[in-house]
């Protein structure tokens, strides 16, 4: 039978169905600042605040006291391998290799988002590939003058009247305070402001309205708008729904912790792109699959991530009631 065998990694073309699948699922791939990487590490400048003052005619310029700094992007390989029997390739007319690539793309999108957004532990390069947004927001950083938890808002654990244990107490005031942290920071840039939220916040926000009776969540869920499907907004800012926006001890495609809503300046959410998504297929006629009649599909993507400055990002943690 005819079978494709590739001796080198084959990159997915931008605009392909697989890339579109990843961008629909992944907030990091769609919304974060893209930083090309030519090697496995890259230092990205992070300048301090530059002062501005009046300079008199013939006067001396006042030197800015801001400290020049940088963040380090380290490319981590995110991938997996799938064994596919020769019989399955022959018997499945729709193309099992393409189906497995699509399945990998969905899992990769969720895994990457959780790794960059919700992991609660410190980066170790293996089970925790990056220092996530949540970990950054809950950690003091002397280089940026940020104090741990300053930009973290947590919903109340106290059960309200009529609620049961486990219900979420996210309120309109929580959301107003969250966006206020971003809009009140020196790093607010309306053109670059983005929202990344777990889909559960759709349920929470769907019935919320501002003081004028207007829904705060605008898009396909609220018909009184001309916003295109897939381009929903939260208080006027574009939102990407991500299953990966959830707390977990290690990076996972199926995180189980508290759900998160992140607002921030996209320029401060830095995604390093070294290579991929890309794939390679080892045929069953030689090598590892020769004795079992199995093809081996490998898929991978090499990414780095760092938070540019915690002061321009805020996180809302939706906690279930316990009392």
Long-range contacts (C-beta under 8 A, 24 or more apart in sequence): 1-86, 1-89, 1-90, 3-86, 3-89, 3-283, 3-284, 3-285, 3-295, 4-97, 4-281, 5-281, 5-282, 5-283, 5-285, 6-279, 6-280, 6-281, 8-280, 9-275, 9-276, 9-278, 9-279, 9-280, 9-300, 10-278, 10-279, 10-280, 11-275, 11-276, 11-277, 11-278, 12-276, 12-277, 12-278, 12-279, 17-102, 18-101, 18-102, 18-105, 18-277, 19-277, 21-102, 21-105, 21-106, 21-109, 22-105, 22-108, 22-109, 22-277, 24-109, 24-230, 25-105, 25-106, 25-109, 25-110, 25-113, 25-242, 25-243, 26-108, 26-109, 26-110, 26-112, 26-113, 26-242, 26-244, 27-113, 27-117, 27-196, 27-240, 27-241, 27-242, 27-244, 27-245, 28-112, 28-113, 28-116, 28-117, 28-269, 28-271, 28-303, 28-305, 29-109, 29-112, 29-271, 30-240, 31-194, 31-196, 31-238, 31-240, 31-266, 31-269, 32-116, 32-266, 32-269, 32-270, 32-271, 32-305, 33-266, 33-267, 33-268, 33-269, 33-270, 33-271, 33-308, 34-271, 34-273, 35-73, 35-270, 35-271, 35-272, 35-273, 35-304, 36-272, 36-273, 37-73, 37-75, 37-272, 37-273, 37-274, 37-302, 37-304, 39-75, 39-274, 40-74, 40-75, 40-274, 40-302, 41-72, 41-73, 41-74, 41-75, 41-304, 42-72, 42-73, 42-272, 42-304, 43-70, 43-71, 43-72, 43-73, 44-70, 44-71, 44-72, 44-73, 44-270, 44-306, 44-308, 45-69, 45-70, 46-70, 46-71, 46-144, 46-308, 46-309, 49-186, 67-143, 69-143, 69-144, 71-270, 71-306, 71-307, 71-308, 72-306, 73-270, 73-272, 73-304, 73-305, 73-306, 74-125, 74-272, 74-304, 75-272, 75-274, 75-275, 75-302, 75-303, 75-304, 76-125, 76-129, 76-130, 76-302, 76-303, 76-304, 77-300, 77-301, 77-302, 78-108, 78-111, 78-112, 78-115, 78-129, 78-300, 78-301, 78-302, 78-303, 79-298, 79-299, 79-300, 79-301, 80-104, 80-107, 80-298, 80-299, 80-300, 81-296, 81-297, 81-298, 81-299, 82-296, 82-297, 82-298, 82-299, 83-289, 83-294, 83-295, 83-296, 83-297, 84-294, 84-295, 84-296, 84-297, 85-292, 85-293, 85-294, 85-295, 86-284, 86-293, 86-294, 86-295, 87-293, 89-295, 97-281, 97-295, 97-297, 100-297, 101-279, 101-297, 101-299, 104-299, 105-277, 105-299, 107-253, 108-253, 108-277, 108-299, 108-301, 109-244, 110-242, 110-243, 110-244, 110-253, 110-254, 111-244, 111-251, 111-252, 111-253, 112-244, 112-301, 112-303, 113-196, 113-242, 113-243, 113-244, 113-245, 114-244, 114-245, 114-246, 114-248, 114-251, 114-252, 114-253, 114-255, 115-244, 115-251, 115-305, 116-244, 116-269, 116-271, 116-305, 117-196, 117-242, 117-244, 117-245, 117-260, 117-262, 118-244, 118-245, 118-246, 118-247, 118-248, 118-255, 118-257, 118-260, 119-247, 119-248, 119-249, 119-250, 119-251, 120-247, 120-248, 120-249, 120-257, 121-249, 121-250, 127-250, 127-251, 128-250, 128-251, 129-251, 129-305, 130-304, 130-305, 130-306, 131-305, 131-306, 131-307, 132-305, 133-262, 133-264, 133-269, 133-307, 133-313, 133-315, 134-247, 134-260, 134-315, 134-317, 136-307, 136-310, 136-313, 137-310, 137-313, 137-314, 137-315, 141-310, 144-309, 144-310, 144-311, 145-311, 146-309, 146-310, 146-311, 150-310, 151-181, 151-310, 151-311, 151-313, 151-314, 151-315, 152-314, 152-315, 152-317, 153-177, 153-178, 153-181, 153-314, 153-315, 153-316, 153-317, 154-316, 154-317, 154-319, 155-316, 155-317, 155-318, 155-319, 156-319, 156-321, 157-319, 157-320, 157-321, 157-322, 157-323, 158-321, 158-323, 159-321, 159-322, 159-323, 160-321, 163-321, 164-321, 165-320, 165-321, 165-322, 165-323, 166-320, 166-321, 167-320, 167-321, 168-200, 168-204, 168-259, 168-318, 168-319, 168-320, 168-321, 169-319, 169-321, 170-201, 170-204, 170-316, 170-318, 172-208, 172-210, 172-216, 174-316, 175-205, 175-208, 175-216, 175-235, 175-261, 175-316, 178-261, 178-263, 178-314, 178-315, 178-316, 179-235, 179-237, 179-263, 179-314, 181-263, 181-314, 182-263, 182-264, 182-265, 182-312, 182-313, 182-314, 185-311, 185-312, 186-311, 186-312, 187-265, 187-268, 187-309, 187-311, 187-312, 188-265, 188-312, 189-265, 189-267, 192-265, 192-266, 192-267, 193-237, 193-263, 193-264, 193-265, 193-266, 194-237, 194-238, 194-239, 194-240, 194-263, 194-264, 194-265, 194-266, 194-269, 195-234, 195-237, 195-238, 195-239, 195-240, 195-261, 195-262, 195-263, 196-239, 196-240, 196-242, 196-245, 196-261, 196-262, 197-234, 197-239, 197-240, 197-241, 197-242, 197-245, 197-259, 197-260, 197-261, 197-262, 198-241, 198-242, 198-243, 198-245, 198-246, 198-259, 198-260, 198-261, 198-318, 199-241, 199-242, 199-243, 200-259, 200-318, 201-241, 201-259, 201-261, 201-318, 202-241, 204-318, 205-234, 237-263, 247-317, 258-317, 258-318, 258-319, 258-320, 259-317, 259-318, 260-315, 260-316, 260-317, 260-318, 261-315, 261-316, 261-318, 262-313, 262-314, 262-315, 262-316, 263-313, 263-314, 264-312, 264-313, 264-314, 265-312, 265-313, 267-308, 268-307, 268-308, 268-309, 268-312, 268-313, 269-307, 269-308, 269-313, 270-305, 270-306, 270-307, 270-308, 271-303, 271-304, 271-305, 272-303, 272-304, 272-305, 272-306, 273-302, 273-303, 273-304, 274-302, 274-303, 274-304, 275-301, 275-302, 276-300, 276-301, 276-302, 276-303, 277-301
